[in-house]
Amino acid sequence: MLWCKLLRSPHAHARILAIDTAAAAAMPGVKAVLTGRDLPTPFGILPVSQDEHALCPDRVRFIGDPVAAVAAETEEQALEAAHAIRVDYERLPEIDSVQSALRTPEPLIHDYGDAGNVHKRIHLEFGDTEKGFAEADEIVEQNYFFEGNTHLPLEQHASLAVKTPDGKLCIWSSTQTPHYLHRALTKVLGMPAAHVRVVACPNGGGFGGKSDPFNHEIVVAKLALLTGRPVKIGLTREEVFYCHRGRHPTLMSVKAGVRRDGALTALHFRTQLDGGAYGSYGVASTYYTGALQTVTYRVPRYRFEGLRAFTNKPPCGPKRGHGTPQPRFALEVHMDRIAERLGLDPLEMRLRHLQPANSLTANFLQVGSMGLGKCLEEVRERSGWREKHGKLPRGRGVGLACSSYISGAGLPIYWNALPHSGVQLRLDRSGGVTAFCGATDIGQGSDTVLAGCVADVLGIDPLDVRVVTGDTDLTPVDLGSYSSRVTLMMGNAAVEAAERARALVAGAVAEKLGVPAERIALEDRRVFDLEDPAKGMTFQEACIAAEAKHGTLGTVGSYTPPRSPARFRGAGVGPSPAYSYQACVAEVEVDPETGEVKVPRIWIAHDVGRAINRTTTIGQVEGGVYMG
């Protein structure tokens, strides 16, 4: 096996004048050296932002942008050879903020975008917001800033690529999106899609930071094809920071018109995102900073203006909530300001003006079940809100915030009519069941959800279900582990496949027992007559009977979200099959002399629908509290 190391740019913005790899190529153990000219095809996660290269061909755009790669017998040899590569740069003006990008339309960081170094501008209006402001008793305006941050999963990025004996490519990688990595590899390497296999290894944390296809994944794939040997790369913690794709630093301006009881008459929300050097998910992230403000509280008229700028910093992208924590912070603080201005209890004010269940928001989002009211009532009672709010000693207090998020996006990244998730089942004569799905377990426990859904329908133990996931050669497509989508989408696909398998098994057993199929039950690894439970057989015997009747047993299931009612440009961001809701009360202590802040207690309630795995659900809630 060979090891790969990348040479990265020491400059935030520069033109590459020349690269000399001769010394590196001649060093002990070195088997191959790559530069940008070896991988000229651009790639990216979104079809509108195909702006990245595996290795920069002519320009670097942030400190850490990769310019060359080395494959050698040992990691140390690869690192030493990478440092021997000589690159001549011509420094270019550096843009370090949204304001700088707006002031500096040239030189362009990229030759596409809405204007100068502005990547994306958005303007949406739903209803007459000026009329809404005119009807308001109070107008409350304020600016907010949410600093960017990164994911910091315990496991760093790593990939291992192999050229198989038949000339095909297989790569094992710590990715959340094997389907989209497969797509990028196929494009950049110019290989038939059927000759590229991606295996997504169980991730030691992702949080959105492994949702893009990355330079290093494509580089090791190219090196494996070039050398004919397995090639591995493991990024250092510093290199993970260069990959980034973390939460965008976001400046927000909020203007709300309200009546004296706290009801909103209109909301105008503006966001400016520091996108970093590449597009990534940035267009979607920008839309998301304005999409979900309407699903918590009634907003009859809504205007959103968003802007994302390119800057010479590591690229931002999706981090746990993908563009929605920043505006949620701003809106919740703004709701508190409104309550203070009006002399209202902020919790009771929120309770009075929730978006109703089974309703359509101003921006055409279809809300189904809506448990935010119950969440608020729970945290109010358990925290002792009425006894504490505004009544604790100086330096202590309780605060409140609510939130909502999607359960998977209503549309795929590449718009098409194909399912968002598929599951295949194989039942064999041993009584075992194998479930195949393209979803990836990134620590959220999706493998247990898949096994649990199948086992529940077939009346067997989850341990009887063998799970095969995240393998583009073996499993049907699932679009990826992001946007809280896997349990809902994969779960529904699994249930459909299991119900079809159940029908095959139940039909065969019903014929054997001489009873109607609707009287057949599957439970505790048995298949039996509901009216005479002693009359039946084991699940294994039932599988044998079904195979004898139908032939080899296999079923499929898939899931596609319902169509959104929205019909405007940008309507693809925000719709979801279901929205989860959260309410949180935090007790906070502040030392007035040092400014030190402590949070001794948090009460949080989540409307998650049905918890398939209670333990992992609690883990997700607690993880969200700790991560913020």
ABEGO torsion letter per residue (X at the ends): XBBBBBBBBABABBBBABBBAAAAAABBGBABBBBAAABABBBEABAABBABBABBAABBABBGBBABBBBBABAAAAAAAAAABBBBBBBBBBBABAAAAAABAOBBABABEABEABABBBBBBBEBAAAAAAABABBBBBBBBBBBBBAGBABBBBBBBBBBAAGBBBBBBBBABAAAAAAAAAAAAGBBAAABBBBBBBBBEAGGAAABBBAAAAAAAAAAAAAGBBBBBBBBAAAAAAAEGBBBBBBBBBBBBBBAAGBBABBBBBBBBBAEABAEAAAAAAAAAAAAAAAABBBABBBBBBBBBBBBBBBBBBBGGGGAAAAAAAAAAAAAAAAAAAGBBAAAAAAAABBBBGBBBAAGBBBBBBAAAAAAAAAAAAAGAAAABGABBBGBBBBBBBBBBBBEBABBABBBABBABBBBBBBBAAGBBBBBBABBBAGAGAAAAAAAAAAAAAGBBAAABBBBBGBAAABBBBAEBBGGAAAAAAAAAAAAAAAAAAAAAAAAAAAAAGBBAAABBBBGGBBBBAABAABEBBAAAAAAAAAAAAEBBBBBBBBBBBBBABBBBGAABGBBABBBBBBBBBBBBBBAAAGBBBBABBBBBBBAEBBABAAAAAAAAAAAAAAX
